[in-house]
Amino acid sequence: MCGSKALPHDDLLNFLHLVAVASLLKLVIISIQKAHLDEIIAHAREAAPYECCGLIGGTDSRSQTIYRTGNIAADRVVAYEAAPEDLFKAQRAMRERGEQLLAIYHSHPRSKDPLPSETDVRLAYYPSAVYFIVGLGGEEPVLRAFRISERAGNWQTAEYEITDPAST
């Protein structure tokens, strides 16, 4: 994008095109290591009954690092807002490690089948990131992935795969 001036409309069309192609082809958008999945679920359980939140850094759509962030939302039971100092620290660490922001995660502690809330959609400021939501309302935790467009005011499920580097 360096030097180009894409119109917001073009960004929206590109996002919608990516979502349409991915959903038609069931393309895996991100690969997350099993250990990282376990770390996210542990974070959600530790934070319950409050929502937890954090970032996933990596390269080539593969997770490398989980960055837990504090939740400073006014009502942490039903919302999340990452602490600015934690965001800055995570972004600095990603730069130092040569990582990119791949995903943002948070939890819905009472949900059996987590879906983005209206607030999640309204505050989804990173359209290139995958948004993971962990539901803890059932017998087993459920992790779902989404592409969220704050601009369009909608979301689509995203495909992901769980990898185990120890077995490869």
C-alpha positions as CSV (number, residue, x, y, z in Angstrom):
1,M,0.0,0.0,0.0
2,C,3.0,2.2,0.2
3,G,2.4,5.3,-1.9
4,S,-1.1,4.4,-3.0
5,K,-4.3,6.0,-1.8
6,A,-7.0,3.3,-1.6
7,L,-10.4,4.7,-1.0
8,P,-12.4,3.3,2.0
9,H,-14.8,1.9,-0.6
10,D,-11.9,-0.1,-2.2
11,D,-10.9,-1.4,1.2
12,L,-14.4,-2.6,1.9
13,L,-14.7,-4.3,-1.5
14,N,-11.3,-6.0,-1.0
15,F,-12.4,-7.2,2.5
16,L,-15.7,-8.5,1.2
17,H,-14.0,-10.2,-1.8
18,L,-11.6,-12.0,0.6
19,V,-14.4,-13.1,2.8
20,A,-16.5,-14.4,-0.1
21,V,-13.6,-16.3,-1.7
22,A,-12.5,-17.8,1.7
23,S,-16.0,-18.9,2.6
24,L,-16.6,-20.4,-0.9
25,L,-13.3,-22.3,-0.9
26,K,-13.2,-22.9,2.9
27,L,-9.7,-21.5,2.9
28,V,-7.7,-21.7,6.1
29,I,-6.9,-18.1,6.9
30,I,-4.7,-18.8,10.0
31,S,-2.9,-21.7,11.6
32,I,-2.7,-21.7,15.4
33,Q,-0.4,-24.0,17.3
34,K,-2.2,-26.4,19.8
35,A,0.0,-24.9,22.6
36,H,-1.3,-21.4,21.7
37,L,-4.9,-22.6,21.7
38,D,-4.3,-24.1,25.2
39,E,-2.8,-20.8,26.4
40,I,-5.8,-18.8,25.1
41,I,-8.3,-21.2,26.8
42,A,-6.2,-21.1,30.0
43,H,-6.3,-17.2,29.9
44,A,-10.1,-17.3,29.4
45,R,-10.6,-19.7,32.4
46,E,-8.3,-17.6,34.6
47,A,-10.2,-14.4,33.8
48,A,-13.7,-15.8,34.2
49,P,-16.3,-14.6,35.0
50,Y,-14.7,-11.6,33.2
51,E,-13.8,-11.5,29.6
52,C,-10.1,-11.9,28.7
53,C,-8.3,-10.4,25.7
54,G,-5.0,-10.6,23.9
55,L,-3.2,-10.6,20.6
56,I,-1.6,-13.3,18.4
57,G,1.5,-12.5,16.6
58,G,3.1,-14.5,13.8
59,T,4.3,-14.7,10.3
60,D,2.9,-16.3,7.1
61,S,-0.5,-16.7,8.8
62,R,1.1,-19.0,11.5
63,S,0.9,-18.2,15.2
64,Q,4.2,-17.7,16.9
65,T,3.4,-15.8,20.1
66,I,0.4,-15.1,22.4
67,Y,0.3,-11.7,24.0
68,R,-2.0,-11.5,26.9
69,T,-3.4,-8.1,27.6
70,G,-5.3,-6.7,30.6
71,N,-9.0,-6.0,30.2
72,I,-9.7,-2.5,31.4
73,A,-13.3,-2.3,30.1
74,A,-15.8,-0.5,32.4
75,D,-17.8,-3.7,32.6
76,R,-15.4,-6.6,32.2
77,V,-18.2,-9.1,32.6
78,V,-19.7,-8.3,29.2
79,A,-16.9,-6.4,27.3
80,Y,-13.2,-6.2,26.7
81,E,-10.8,-3.3,26.1
82,A,-7.1,-4.1,26.0
83,A,-4.9,-2.0,28.3
84,P,-3.0,0.5,26.1
85,E,0.4,-0.3,27.8
86,D,-0.1,-4.0,27.1
87,L,-0.9,-3.2,23.4
88,F,2.2,-1.0,23.1
89,K,4.4,-3.7,24.7
90,A,2.9,-6.4,22.4
91,Q,3.4,-4.3,19.3
92,R,6.9,-3.5,20.2
93,A,7.7,-7.2,20.9
94,M,6.1,-8.2,17.5
95,R,8.3,-5.7,15.7
96,E,11.4,-7.0,17.5
97,R,10.5,-10.6,16.6
98,G,9.6,-9.8,13.0
99,E,6.0,-10.8,13.6
100,Q,2.7,-9.3,12.4
101,L,-0.6,-9.0,14.2
102,L,-2.5,-12.1,13.0
103,A,-5.4,-12.2,15.4
104,I,-7.1,-10.7,18.3
105,Y,-8.8,-12.9,20.9
106,H,-11.2,-12.5,23.7
107,S,-13.7,-14.6,25.7
108,H,-17.4,-14.8,26.2
109,P,-17.4,-16.7,29.5
110,R,-21.1,-17.6,29.5
111,S,-21.5,-18.5,25.8
112,K,-21.7,-22.1,24.5
113,D,-21.4,-21.0,20.9
114,P,-19.6,-17.6,20.8
115,L,-20.5,-15.1,18.1
116,P,-19.4,-11.5,17.7
117,S,-21.6,-9.1,19.7
118,E,-22.8,-5.8,18.3
119,T,-20.0,-4.2,20.5
120,D,-17.4,-6.6,19.1
121,V,-18.4,-5.5,15.5
122,R,-18.5,-1.8,16.3
123,L,-15.0,-1.9,17.9
124,A,-13.3,-4.2,15.3
125,Y,-10.7,-1.7,14.1
126,Y,-8.3,-4.2,12.5
127,P,-10.0,-5.6,9.4
128,S,-6.9,-7.6,8.4
129,A,-6.9,-9.5,11.8
130,V,-8.8,-12.7,12.5
131,Y,-10.9,-12.4,15.7
132,F,-11.0,-15.4,17.9
133,I,-13.7,-15.8,20.6
134,V,-13.6,-18.4,23.3
135,G,-16.9,-19.6,24.7
136,L,-16.8,-21.2,28.2
137,G,-20.5,-21.7,28.7
138,G,-20.6,-25.4,27.8
139,E,-18.9,-28.5,29.2
140,E,-15.9,-27.9,26.9
141,P,-14.5,-24.6,25.7
142,V,-15.3,-23.6,22.1
143,L,-13.0,-21.4,20.0
144,R,-14.5,-19.8,16.9
145,A,-12.8,-17.5,14.4
146,F,-14.2,-14.6,12.5
147,R,-13.5,-11.8,10.0
148,I,-15.2,-8.7,11.3
149,S,-15.8,-5.5,9.3
150,E,-16.5,-2.6,11.6
151,R,-17.0,-0.4,8.5
152,A,-19.6,-2.8,6.9
153,G,-21.0,-3.7,10.3
154,N,-20.9,-7.4,9.8
155,W,-18.9,-10.6,10.3
156,Q,-18.2,-13.9,8.7
157,T,-16.8,-17.1,10.2
158,A,-13.2,-17.7,9.3
159,E,-11.4,-21.0,8.8
160,Y,-8.4,-21.9,10.9
161,E,-6.4,-25.0,11.6
162,I,-4.7,-26.2,14.7
163,T,-1.1,-27.4,14.3
164,D,1.2,-29.3,16.6
165,P,4.8,-28.4,15.7
166,A,6.1,-31.4,17.8
167,S,4.4,-33.9,15.5
168,T,5.8,-32.4,12.2
